[in-house]
Amino acid sequence: MKAMPKLIDKIKPEVLRALERHTKVQYNASYEFIITSMSEIERYRDLSINQVDTLLTFLPNELHPNGRTDFYYGDYLLQKEYQT
């Protein structure tokens, strides 16, 4: 049986680059928290409110969700083939 990809594998590369560029050095603990959170689960909706809040805190504004649907399903983060 093929293993389901983890959320980290579904994230747009530009989102991961932005997190690394804007967060990794100055806020390493938060960066590690975000990356670990996305590495342990398979779906965006499995993130806790705290995990999503931390993610949004450290994402540049241009990568924030565009409306409720984008926020609810995580399409603002996901590669096209994983968007709902």
PDB file of N, CA, C and O in Angstrom:
ATOM      1  N   MET A   1       0.831  -1.169   0.000  1.00  0.00           N
ATOM      2  CA  MET A   1       0.000   0.000   0.000  1.00  0.00           C
ATOM      3  C   MET A   1       0.891   1.254   0.000  1.00  0.00           C
ATOM      4  O   MET A   1       1.846   1.344   0.771  1.00  0.00           O
ATOM      5  N   LYS A   2       0.573   2.200  -0.858  1.00  0.00           N
ATOM      6  CA  LYS A   2       1.349   3.421  -0.992  1.00  0.00           C
ATOM      7  C   LYS A   2       1.027   4.380   0.157  1.00  0.00           C
ATOM      8  O   LYS A   2      -0.140   4.626   0.459  1.00  0.00           O
ATOM      9  N   ALA A   3       2.057   4.911   0.787  1.00  0.00           N
ATOM     10  CA  ALA A   3       1.865   5.846   1.895  1.00  0.00           C
ATOM     11  C   ALA A   3       1.374   7.192   1.370  1.00  0.00           C
ATOM     12  O   ALA A   3       1.798   7.658   0.313  1.00  0.00           O
ATOM     13  N   MET A   4       0.478   7.799   2.127  1.00  0.00           N
ATOM     14  CA  MET A   4      -0.027   9.128   1.775  1.00  0.00           C
ATOM     15  C   MET A   4       1.080  10.156   1.998  1.00  0.00           C
ATOM     16  O   MET A   4       1.809  10.071   2.986  1.00  0.00           O
ATOM     17  N   PRO A   5       1.215  11.126   1.092  1.00  0.00           N
ATOM     18  CA  PRO A   5       2.231  12.155   1.307  1.00  0.00           C
ATOM     19  C   PRO A   5       1.858  13.029   2.515  1.00  0.00           C
ATOM     20  O   PRO A   5       0.680  13.250   2.795  1.00  0.00           O
ATOM     21  N   LYS A   6       2.835  13.495   3.190  1.00  0.00           N
ATOM     22  CA  LYS A   6       2.637  14.392   4.317  1.00  0.00           C
ATOM     23  C   LYS A   6       2.324  15.790   3.793  1.00  0.00           C
ATOM     24  O   LYS A   6       2.600  16.103   2.634  1.00  0.00           O
ATOM     25  N   LEU A   7       1.755  16.613   4.639  1.00  0.00           N
ATOM     26  CA  LEU A   7       1.395  17.967   4.246  1.00  0.00           C
ATOM     27  C   LEU A   7       2.609  18.733   3.721  1.00  0.00           C
ATOM     28  O   LEU A   7       2.492  19.483   2.752  1.00  0.00           O
ATOM     29  N   ILE A   8       3.745  18.558   4.334  1.00  0.00           N
ATOM     30  CA  ILE A   8       4.957  19.263   3.910  1.00  0.00           C
ATOM     31  C   ILE A   8       5.276  18.992   2.440  1.00  0.00           C
ATOM     32  O   ILE A   8       5.820  19.859   1.757  1.00  0.00           O
ATOM     33  N   ASP A   9       4.944  17.802   1.949  1.00  0.00           N
ATOM     34  CA  ASP A   9       5.196  17.432   0.559  1.00  0.00           C
ATOM     35  C   ASP A   9       4.208  18.074  -0.408  1.00  0.00           C
ATOM     36  O   ASP A   9       4.447  18.093  -1.616  1.00  0.00           O
ATOM     37  N   LYS A  10       3.105  18.598   0.110  1.00  0.00           N
ATOM     38  CA  LYS A  10       2.045  19.189  -0.709  1.00  0.00           C
ATOM     39  C   LYS A  10       2.129  20.714  -0.779  1.00  0.00           C
ATOM     40  O   LYS A  10       1.413  21.346  -1.556  1.00  0.00           O
ATOM     41  N   ILE A  11       2.994  21.290   0.024  1.00  0.00           N
ATOM     42  CA  ILE A  11       3.103  22.745   0.122  1.00  0.00           C
ATOM     43  C   ILE A  11       3.824  23.311  -1.101  1.00  0.00           C
ATOM     44  O   ILE A  11       4.776  22.716  -1.606  1.00  0.00           O
ATOM     45  N   LYS A  12       3.359  24.463  -1.564  1.00  0.00           N
ATOM     46  CA  LYS A  12       4.016  25.141  -2.685  1.00  0.00           C
ATOM     47  C   LYS A  12       5.471  25.456  -2.313  1.00  0.00           C
ATOM     48  O   LYS A  12       5.741  25.884  -1.191  1.00  0.00           O
ATOM     49  N   PRO A  13       6.393  25.250  -3.233  1.00  0.00           N
ATOM     50  CA  PRO A  13       7.804  25.543  -2.943  1.00  0.00           C
ATOM     51  C   PRO A  13       8.036  26.997  -2.525  1.00  0.00           C
ATOM     52  O   PRO A  13       8.887  27.267  -1.677  1.00  0.00           O
ATOM     53  N   GLU A  14       7.298  27.921  -3.104  1.00  0.00           N
ATOM     54  CA  GLU A  14       7.490  29.335  -2.751  1.00  0.00           C
ATOM     55  C   GLU A  14       7.095  29.630  -1.308  1.00  0.00           C
ATOM     56  O   GLU A  14       7.644  30.542  -0.689  1.00  0.00           O
ATOM     57  N   VAL A  15       6.149  28.869  -0.770  1.00  0.00           N
ATOM     58  CA  VAL A  15       5.749  29.028   0.629  1.00  0.00           C
ATOM     59  C   VAL A  15       6.887  28.550   1.537  1.00  0.00           C
ATOM     60  O   VAL A  15       7.234  29.221   2.508  1.00  0.00           O
ATOM     61  N   LEU A  16       7.456  27.402   1.220  1.00  0.00           N
ATOM     62  CA  LEU A  16       8.566  26.880   2.020  1.00  0.00           C
ATOM     63  C   LEU A  16       9.786  27.796   1.940  1.00  0.00           C
ATOM     64  O   LEU A  16      10.465  28.014   2.943  1.00  0.00           O
ATOM     65  N   ARG A  17      10.067  28.332   0.754  1.00  0.00           N
ATOM     66  CA  ARG A  17      11.189  29.270   0.601  1.00  0.00           C
ATOM     67  C   ARG A  17      10.956  30.531   1.418  1.00  0.00           C
ATOM     68  O   ARG A  17      11.873  31.030   2.069  1.00  0.00           O
ATOM     69  N   ALA A  18       9.733  31.047   1.388  1.00  0.00           N
ATOM     70  CA  ALA A  18       9.415  32.264   2.143  1.00  0.00           C
ATOM     71  C   ALA A  18       9.571  32.033   3.639  1.00  0.00           C
ATOM     72  O   ALA A  18      10.114  32.880   4.348  1.00  0.00           O
ATOM     73  N   LEU A  19       9.101  30.895   4.117  1.00  0.00           N
ATOM     74  CA  LEU A  19       9.262  30.581   5.538  1.00  0.00           C
ATOM     75  C   LEU A  19      10.740  30.492   5.911  1.00  0.00           C
ATOM     76  O   LEU A  19      11.169  31.016   6.939  1.00  0.00           O
ATOM     77  N   GLU A  20      11.499  29.827   5.067  1.00  0.00           N
ATOM     78  CA  GLU A  20      12.920  29.689   5.355  1.00  0.00           C
ATOM     79  C   GLU A  20      13.626  31.048   5.342  1.00  0.00           C
ATOM     80  O   GLU A  20      14.434  31.347   6.221  1.00  0.00           O
ATOM     81  N   ARG A  21      13.315  31.849   4.354  1.00  0.00           N
ATOM     82  CA  ARG A  21      13.971  33.148   4.193  1.00  0.00           C
ATOM     83  C   ARG A  21      13.586  34.133   5.296  1.00  0.00           C
ATOM     84  O   ARG A  21      14.439  34.868   5.792  1.00  0.00           O
ATOM     85  N   HIS A  22      12.316  34.154   5.681  1.00  0.00           N
ATOM     86  CA  HIS A  22      11.827  35.168   6.618  1.00  0.00           C
ATOM     87  C   HIS A  22      11.792  34.709   8.074  1.00  0.00           C
ATOM     88  O   HIS A  22      11.627  35.534   8.972  1.00  0.00           O
ATOM     89  N   THR A  23      11.942  33.416   8.322  1.00  0.00           N
ATOM     90  CA  THR A  23      11.705  32.914   9.670  1.00  0.00           C
ATOM     91  C   THR A  23      12.852  32.102  10.247  1.00  0.00           C
ATOM     92  O   THR A  23      13.129  32.199  11.443  1.00  0.00           O
ATOM     93  N   LYS A  24      13.511  31.319   9.444  1.00  0.00           N
ATOM     94  CA  LYS A  24      14.443  30.302   9.943  1.00  0.00           C
ATOM     95  C   LYS A  24      15.536  30.868  10.856  1.00  0.00           C
ATOM     96  O   LYS A  24      15.791  30.303  11.919  1.00  0.00           O
ATOM     97  N   VAL A  25      16.168  31.941  10.474  1.00  0.00           N
ATOM     98  CA  VAL A  25      17.289  32.457  11.253  1.00  0.00           C
ATOM     99  C   VAL A  25      16.817  33.190  12.510  1.00  0.00           C
ATOM    100  O   VAL A  25      17.259  32.883  13.617  1.00  0.00           O
ATOM    101  N   GLN A  26      15.930  34.145  12.334  1.00  0.00           N
ATOM    102  CA  GLN A  26      15.520  34.999  13.452  1.00  0.00           C
ATOM    103  C   GLN A  26      14.543  34.311  14.403  1.00  0.00           C
ATOM    104  O   GLN A  26      14.563  34.577  15.605  1.00  0.00           O
ATOM    105  N   TYR A  27      13.691  33.434  13.881  1.00  0.00           N
ATOM    106  CA  TYR A  27      12.665  32.771  14.691  1.00  0.00           C
ATOM    107  C   TYR A  27      12.760  31.261  14.501  1.00  0.00           C
ATOM    108  O   TYR A  27      11.788  30.620  14.103  1.00  0.00           O
ATOM    109  N   ASN A  28      13.912  30.701  14.782  1.00  0.00           N
ATOM    110  CA  ASN A  28      14.176  29.298  14.481  1.00  0.00           C
ATOM    111  C   ASN A  28      13.202  28.345  15.172  1.00  0.00           C
ATOM    112  O   ASN A  28      12.769  27.370  14.557  1.00  0.00           O
ATOM    113  N   ALA A  29      12.848  28.597  16.423  1.00  0.00           N
ATOM    114  CA  ALA A  29      11.927  27.704  17.138  1.00  0.00           C
ATOM    115  C   ALA A  29      10.566  27.681  16.452  1.00  0.00           C
ATOM    116  O   ALA A  29       9.955  26.620  16.323  1.00  0.00           O
ATOM    117  N   SER A  30      10.089  28.836  16.012  1.00  0.00           N
ATOM    118  CA  SER A  30       8.800  28.901  15.311  1.00  0.00           C
ATOM    119  C   SER A  30       8.890  28.222  13.956  1.00  0.00           C
ATOM    120  O   SER A  30       7.966  27.518  13.550  1.00  0.00           O
ATOM    121  N   TYR A  31       9.996  28.429  13.255  1.00  0.00           N
ATOM    122  CA  TYR A  31      10.211  27.768  11.967  1.00  0.00           C
ATOM    123  C   TYR A  31      10.179  26.250  12.145  1.00  0.00           C
ATOM    124  O   TYR A  31       9.502  25.552  11.391  1.00  0.00           O
ATOM    125  N   GLU A  32      10.897  25.746  13.124  1.00  0.00           N
ATOM    126  CA  GLU A  32      10.928  24.303  13.380  1.00  0.00           C
ATOM    127  C   GLU A  32       9.544  23.782  13.760  1.00  0.00           C
ATOM    128  O   GLU A  32       9.163  22.687  13.346  1.00  0.00           O
ATOM    129  N   PHE A  33       8.787  24.555  14.542  1.00  0.00           N
ATOM    130  CA  PHE A  33       7.428  24.181  14.925  1.00  0.00           C
ATOM    131  C   PHE A  33       6.541  24.035  13.688  1.00  0.00           C
ATOM    132  O   PHE A  33       5.792  23.065  13.567  1.00  0.00           O
ATOM    133  N   ILE A  34       6.629  24.995  12.777  1.00  0.00           N
ATOM    134  CA  ILE A  34       5.814  24.973  11.554  1.00  0.00           C
ATOM    135  C   ILE A  34       6.196  23.770  10.688  1.00  0.00           C
ATOM    136  O   ILE A  34       5.327  23.012  10.257  1.00  0.00           O
ATOM    137  N   ILE A  35       7.468  23.598  10.438  1.00  0.00           N
ATOM    138  CA  ILE A  35       7.942  22.511   9.574  1.00  0.00           C
ATOM    139  C   ILE A  35       7.609  21.150  10.192  1.00  0.00           C
ATOM    140  O   ILE A  35       7.157  20.247   9.488  1.00  0.00           O
ATOM    141  N   THR A  36       7.824  21.000  11.475  1.00  0.00           N
ATOM    142  CA  THR A  36       7.514  19.737  12.154  1.00  0.00           C
ATOM    143  C   THR A  36       6.016  19.453  12.094  1.00  0.00           C
ATOM    144  O   THR A  36       5.602  18.323  11.837  1.00  0.00           O
ATOM    145  N   SER A  37       5.214  20.473  12.330  1.00  0.00           N
ATOM    146  CA  SER A  37       3.760  20.304  12.277  1.00  0.00           C
ATOM    147  C   SER A  37       3.318  19.785  10.913  1.00  0.00           C
ATOM    148  O   SER A  37       2.503  18.866  10.830  1.00  0.00           O
ATOM    149  N   MET A  38       3.850  20.368   9.851  1.00  0.00           N
ATOM    150  CA  MET A  38       3.455  19.973   8.509  1.00  0.00           C
ATOM    151  C   MET A  38       4.053  18.619   8.109  1.00  0.00           C
ATOM    152  O   MET A  38       3.555  17.964   7.193  1.00  0.00           O
ATOM    153  N   SER A  39       5.107  18.209   8.788  1.00  0.00           N
ATOM    154  CA  SER A  39       5.749  16.929   8.484  1.00  0.00           C
ATOM    155  C   SER A  39       5.067  15.748   9.165  1.00  0.00           C
ATOM    156  O   SER A  39       5.288  14.597   8.788  1.00  0.00           O
ATOM    157  N   GLU A  40       4.249  16.030  10.153  1.00  0.00           N
ATOM    158  CA  GLU A  40       3.624  14.963  10.933  1.00  0.00           C
ATOM    159  C   GLU A  40       2.200  14.614  10.506  1.00  0.00           C
ATOM    160  O   GLU A  40       1.661  13.594  10.936  1.00  0.00           O
ATOM    161  N   ILE A  41       1.592  15.439   9.676  1.00  0.00           N
ATOM    162  CA  ILE A  41       0.199  15.206   9.287  1.00  0.00           C
ATOM    163  C   ILE A  41       0.082  15.129   7.771  1.00  0.00           C
ATOM    164  O   ILE A  41       1.018  15.461   7.044  1.00  0.00           O
ATOM    165  N   GLU A  42      -1.089  14.681   7.305  1.00  0.00           N
ATOM    166  CA  GLU A  42      -1.297  14.515   5.869  1.00  0.00           C
ATOM    167  C   GLU A  42      -2.166  15.607   5.246  1.00  0.00           C
ATOM    168  O   GLU A  42      -2.062  15.873   4.049  1.00  0.00           O
ATOM    169  N   ARG A  43      -3.016  16.236   6.047  1.00  0.00           N
ATOM    170  CA  ARG A  43      -3.957  17.212   5.481  1.00  0.00           C
ATOM    171  C   ARG A  43      -3.877  18.548   6.213  1.00  0.00           C
ATOM    172  O   ARG A  43      -3.632  18.596   7.419  1.00  0.00           O
ATOM    173  N   TYR A  44      -4.084  19.618   5.478  1.00  0.00           N
ATOM    174  CA  TYR A  44      -4.107  20.960   6.052  1.00  0.00           C
ATOM    175  C   TYR A  44      -5.125  21.047   7.189  1.00  0.00           C
ATOM    176  O   TYR A  44      -4.854  21.665   8.218  1.00  0.00           O
ATOM    177  N   ARG A  45      -6.284  20.436   7.008  1.00  0.00           N
ATOM    178  CA  ARG A  45      -7.351  20.518   8.006  1.00  0.00           C
ATOM    179  C   ARG A  45      -6.995  19.797   9.301  1.00  0.00           C
ATOM    180  O   ARG A  45      -7.720  19.928  10.288  1.00  0.00           O
ATOM    181  N   ASP A  46      -5.913  19.048   9.325  1.00  0.00           N
ATOM    182  CA  ASP A  46      -5.461  18.398  10.548  1.00  0.00           C
ATOM    183  C   ASP A  46      -4.596  19.316  11.419  1.00  0.00           C
ATOM    184  O   ASP A  46      -4.256  18.969  12.550  1.00  0.00           O
ATOM    185  N   LEU A  47      -4.246  20.481  10.885  1.00  0.00           N
ATOM    186  CA  LEU A  47      -3.500  21.453  11.691  1.00  0.00           C
ATOM    187  C   LEU A  47      -4.416  22.019  12.774  1.00  0.00           C
ATOM    188  O   LEU A  47      -5.608  22.220  12.545  1.00  0.00           O
ATOM    189  N   SER A  48      -3.858  22.269  13.938  1.00  0.00           N
ATOM    190  CA  SER A  48      -4.629  22.904  15.010  1.00  0.00           C
ATOM    191  C   SER A  48      -4.747  24.404  14.719  1.00  0.00           C
ATOM    192  O   SER A  48      -4.039  24.938  13.865  1.00  0.00           O
ATOM    193  N   ILE A  49      -5.627  25.057  15.424  1.00  0.00           N
ATOM    194  CA  ILE A  49      -5.771  26.512  15.278  1.00  0.00           C
ATOM    195  C   ILE A  49      -4.449  27.185  15.629  1.00  0.00           C
ATOM    196  O   ILE A  49      -4.038  28.135  14.962  1.00  0.00           O
ATOM    197  N   ASN A  50      -3.795  26.707  16.651  1.00  0.00           N
ATOM    198  CA  ASN A  50      -2.505  27.270  17.053  1.00  0.00           C
ATOM    199  C   ASN A  50      -1.463  27.106  15.949  1.00  0.00           C
ATOM    200  O   ASN A  50      -0.684  28.024  15.696  1.00  0.00           O
ATOM    201  N   GLN A  51      -1.442  25.967  15.300  1.00  0.00           N
ATOM    202  CA  GLN A  51      -0.476  25.736  14.225  1.00  0.00           C
ATOM    203  C   GLN A  51      -0.748  26.648  13.032  1.00  0.00           C
ATOM    204  O   GLN A  51       0.188  27.195  12.448  1.00  0.00           O
ATOM    205  N   VAL A  52      -2.011  26.815  12.667  1.00  0.00           N
ATOM    206  CA  VAL A  52      -2.362  27.703  11.552  1.00  0.00           C
ATOM    207  C   VAL A  52      -2.033  29.149  11.920  1.00  0.00           C
ATOM    208  O   VAL A  52      -1.520  29.900  11.091  1.00  0.00           O
ATOM    209  N   ASP A  53      -2.324  29.536  13.152  1.00  0.00           N
ATOM    210  CA  ASP A  53      -2.019  30.892  13.610  1.00  0.00           C
ATOM    211  C   ASP A  53      -0.520  31.168  13.531  1.00  0.00           C
ATOM    212  O   ASP A  53      -0.106  32.230  13.068  1.00  0.00           O
ATOM    213  N   THR A  54       0.281  30.225  13.976  1.00  0.00           N
ATOM    214  CA  THR A  54       1.736  30.394  13.909  1.00  0.00           C
ATOM    215  C   THR A  54       2.200  30.487  12.462  1.00  0.00           C
ATOM    216  O   THR A  54       3.041  31.323  12.135  1.00  0.00           O
ATOM    217  N   LEU A  55       1.674  29.657  11.614  1.00  0.00           N
ATOM    218  CA  LEU A  55       2.015  29.686  10.193  1.00  0.00           C
ATOM    219  C   LEU A  55       1.696  31.050   9.584  1.00  0.00           C
ATOM    220  O   LEU A  55       2.534  31.644   8.906  1.00  0.00           O
ATOM    221  N   LEU A  56       0.489  31.539   9.825  1.00  0.00           N
ATOM    222  CA  LEU A  56       0.085  32.820   9.255  1.00  0.00           C
ATOM    223  C   LEU A  56       0.893  33.983   9.826  1.00  0.00           C
ATOM    224  O   LEU A  56       1.131  34.975   9.137  1.00  0.00           O
ATOM    225  N   THR A  57       1.309  33.863  11.065  1.00  0.00           N
ATOM    226  CA  THR A  57       2.125  34.909  11.691  1.00  0.00           C
ATOM    227  C   THR A  57       3.438  35.090  10.944  1.00  0.00           C
ATOM    228  O   THR A  57       3.927  36.211  10.805  1.00  0.00           O
ATOM    229  N   PHE A  58       4.006  33.998  10.465  1.00  0.00           N
ATOM    230  CA  PHE A  58       5.331  34.072   9.860  1.00  0.00           C
ATOM    231  C   PHE A  58       5.340  34.038   8.336  1.00  0.00           C
ATOM    232  O   PHE A  58       6.404  34.141   7.727  1.00  0.00           O
ATOM    233  N   LEU A  59       4.189  33.897   7.720  1.00  0.00           N
ATOM    234  CA  LEU A  59       4.126  33.984   6.253  1.00  0.00           C
ATOM    235  C   LEU A  59       4.061  35.447   5.829  1.00  0.00           C
ATOM    236  O   LEU A  59       3.389  36.244   6.482  1.00  0.00           O
ATOM    237  N   PRO A  60       4.742  35.810   4.756  1.00  0.00           N
ATOM    238  CA  PRO A  60       4.583  37.167   4.231  1.00  0.00           C
ATOM    239  C   PRO A  60       3.129  37.401   3.810  1.00  0.00           C
ATOM    240  O   PRO A  60       2.440  36.462   3.410  1.00  0.00           O
ATOM    241  N   ASN A  61       2.669  38.629   3.898  1.00  0.00           N
ATOM    242  CA  ASN A  61       1.270  38.964   3.594  1.00  0.00           C
ATOM    243  C   ASN A  61       0.806  38.490   2.225  1.00  0.00           C
ATOM    244  O   ASN A  61      -0.351  38.100   2.067  1.00  0.00           O
ATOM    245  N   GLU A  62       1.685  38.516   1.240  1.00  0.00           N
ATOM    246  CA  GLU A  62       1.273  38.116  -0.113  1.00  0.00           C
ATOM    247  C   GLU A  62       0.969  36.615  -0.204  1.00  0.00           C
ATOM    248  O   GLU A  62       0.397  36.167  -1.198  1.00  0.00           O
ATOM    249  N   LEU A  63       1.336  35.847   0.800  1.00  0.00           N
ATOM    250  CA  LEU A  63       1.055  34.410   0.804  1.00  0.00           C
ATOM    251  C   LEU A  63      -0.084  34.039   1.754  1.00  0.00           C
ATOM    252  O   LEU A  63      -0.341  32.857   1.981  1.00  0.00           O
ATOM    253  N   HIS A  64      -0.760  35.031   2.304  1.00  0.00           N
ATOM    254  CA  HIS A  64      -1.900  34.764   3.195  1.00  0.00           C
ATOM    255  C   HIS A  64      -3.120  34.327   2.377  1.00  0.00           C
ATOM    256  O   HIS A  64      -3.182  34.570   1.172  1.00  0.00           O
ATOM    257  N   PRO A  65      -4.088  33.683   3.035  1.00  0.00           N
ATOM    258  CA  PRO A  65      -5.292  33.217   2.322  1.00  0.00           C
ATOM    259  C   PRO A  65      -6.100  34.377   1.758  1.00  0.00           C
ATOM    260  O   PRO A  65      -6.111  35.478   2.309  1.00  0.00           O
ATOM    261  N   ASN A  66      -6.773  34.102   0.648  1.00  0.00           N
ATOM    262  CA  ASN A  66      -7.661  35.070   0.009  1.00  0.00           C
ATOM    263  C   ASN A  66      -9.101  34.654   0.256  1.00  0.00           C
ATOM    264  O   ASN A  66      -9.747  34.092  -0.628  1.00  0.00           O
ATOM    265  N   GLY A  67      -9.599  34.922   1.433  1.00  0.00           N
ATOM    266  CA  GLY A  67     -10.982  34.591   1.745  1.00  0.00           C
ATOM    267  C   GLY A  67     -11.126  33.333   2.570  1.00  0.00           C
ATOM    268  O   GLY A  67     -10.161  32.617   2.837  1.00  0.00           O
ATOM    269  N   ARG A  68     -12.365  33.084   2.968  1.00  0.00           N
ATOM    270  CA  ARG A  68     -12.669  31.959   3.851  1.00  0.00           C
ATOM    271  C   ARG A  68     -12.369  30.600   3.240  1.00  0.00           C
ATOM    272  O   ARG A  68     -11.802  29.732   3.903  1.00  0.00           O
ATOM    273  N   THR A  69     -12.743  30.410   1.987  1.00  0.00           N
ATOM    274  CA  THR A  69     -12.537  29.110   1.353  1.00  0.00           C
ATOM    275  C   THR A  69     -11.056  28.787   1.285  1.00  0.00           C
ATOM    276  O   THR A  69     -10.645  27.668   1.589  1.00  0.00           O
ATOM    277  N   ASP A  70     -10.267  29.749   0.893  1.00  0.00           N
ATOM    278  CA  ASP A  70      -8.819  29.576   0.821  1.00  0.00           C
ATOM    279  C   ASP A  70      -8.269  29.223   2.203  1.00  0.00           C
ATOM    280  O   ASP A  70      -7.436  28.327   2.333  1.00  0.00           O
ATOM    281  N   PHE A  71      -8.732  29.921   3.219  1.00  0.00           N
ATOM    282  CA  PHE A  71      -8.299  29.660   4.595  1.00  0.00           C
ATOM    283  C   PHE A  71      -8.759  28.284   5.074  1.00  0.00           C
ATOM    284  O   PHE A  71      -7.987  27.545   5.685  1.00  0.00           O
ATOM    285  N   TYR A  72     -10.007  27.946   4.798  1.00  0.00           N
ATOM    286  CA  TYR A  72     -10.591  26.703   5.285  1.00  0.00           C
ATOM    287  C   TYR A  72      -9.919  25.469   4.681  1.00  0.00           C
ATOM    288  O   TYR A  72      -9.647  24.497   5.386  1.00  0.00           O
ATOM    289  N   TYR A  73      -9.657  25.511   3.388  1.00  0.00           N
ATOM    290  CA  TYR A  73      -9.083  24.338   2.704  1.00  0.00           C
ATOM    291  C   TYR A  73      -7.569  24.393   2.536  1.00  0.00           C
ATOM    292  O   TYR A  73      -6.962  23.383   2.178  1.00  0.00           O
ATOM    293  N   GLY A  74      -6.952  25.520   2.779  1.00  0.00           N
ATOM    294  CA  GLY A  74      -5.506  25.628   2.677  1.00  0.00           C
ATOM    295  C   GLY A  74      -4.974  25.788   1.279  1.00  0.00           C
ATOM    296  O   GLY A  74      -3.781  25.596   1.043  1.00  0.00           O
ATOM    297  N   ASP A  75      -5.847  26.140   0.333  1.00  0.00           N
ATOM    298  CA  ASP A  75      -5.396  26.243  -1.058  1.00  0.00           C
ATOM    299  C   ASP A  75      -4.307  27.302  -1.251  1.00  0.00           C
ATOM    300  O   ASP A  75      -3.539  27.228  -2.211  1.00  0.00           O
ATOM    301  N   TYR A  76      -4.233  28.268  -0.364  1.00  0.00           N
ATOM    302  CA  TYR A  76      -3.205  29.304  -0.471  1.00  0.00           C
ATOM    303  C   TYR A  76      -1.801  28.727  -0.241  1.00  0.00           C
ATOM    304  O   TYR A  76      -0.804  29.356  -0.594  1.00  0.00           O
ATOM    305  N   LEU A  77      -1.729  27.539   0.348  1.00  0.00           N
ATOM    306  CA  LEU A  77      -0.446  26.884   0.630  1.00  0.00           C
ATOM    307  C   LEU A  77      -0.125  25.724  -0.290  1.00  0.00           C
ATOM    308  O   LEU A  77       1.040  25.400  -0.518  1.00  0.00           O
ATOM    309  N   LEU A  78      -1.165  25.104  -0.816  1.00  0.00           N
ATOM    310  CA  LEU A  78      -1.011  23.814  -1.488  1.00  0.00           C
ATOM    311  C   LEU A  78      -0.688  23.925  -2.982  1.00  0.00           C
ATOM    312  O   LEU A  78      -1.169  24.819  -3.678  1.00  0.00           O
ATOM    313  N   GLN A  79       0.133  22.998  -3.442  1.00  0.00           N
ATOM    314  CA  GLN A  79       0.384  22.875  -4.877  1.00  0.00           C
ATOM    315  C   GLN A  79      -0.949  22.562  -5.573  1.00  0.00           C
ATOM    316  O   GLN A  79      -1.844  21.964  -4.976  1.00  0.00           O
ATOM    317  N   LYS A  80      -1.066  22.962  -6.807  1.00  0.00           N
ATOM    318  CA  LYS A  80      -2.324  22.864  -7.542  1.00  0.00           C
ATOM    319  C   LYS A  80      -2.949  21.463  -7.499  1.00  0.00           C
ATOM    320  O   LYS A  80      -4.165  21.342  -7.356  1.00  0.00           O
ATOM    321  N   GLU A  81      -2.148  20.420  -7.620  1.00  0.00           N
ATOM    322  CA  GLU A  81      -2.716  19.067  -7.654  1.00  0.00           C
ATOM    323  C   GLU A  81      -3.308  18.616  -6.321  1.00  0.00           C
ATOM    324  O   GLU A  81      -4.013  17.609  -6.263  1.00  0.00           O
ATOM    325  N   TYR A  82      -3.024  19.356  -5.256  1.00  0.00           N
ATOM    326  CA  TYR A  82      -3.583  19.008  -3.937  1.00  0.00           C
ATOM    327  C   TYR A  82      -4.693  19.946  -3.489  1.00  0.00           C
ATOM    328  O   TYR A  82      -5.268  19.757  -2.417  1.00  0.00           O
ATOM    329  N   GLN A  83      -4.996  20.945  -4.291  1.00  0.00           N
ATOM    330  CA  GLN A  83      -6.057  21.885  -3.936  1.00  0.00           C
ATOM    331  C   GLN A  83      -7.416  21.254  -4.161  1.00  0.00           C
ATOM    332  O   GLN A  83      -7.603  20.425  -5.052  1.00  0.00           O
ATOM    333  N   THR A  84      -8.376  21.675  -3.314  1.00  0.00           N
ATOM    334  CA  THR A  84      -9.741  21.134  -3.449  1.00  0.00           C
ATOM    335  C   THR A  84     -10.557  21.922  -4.424  1.00  0.00           C
ATOM    336  O   THR A  84     -11.723  21.602  -4.654  1.00  0.00           O
TER     337      THR A  84
END
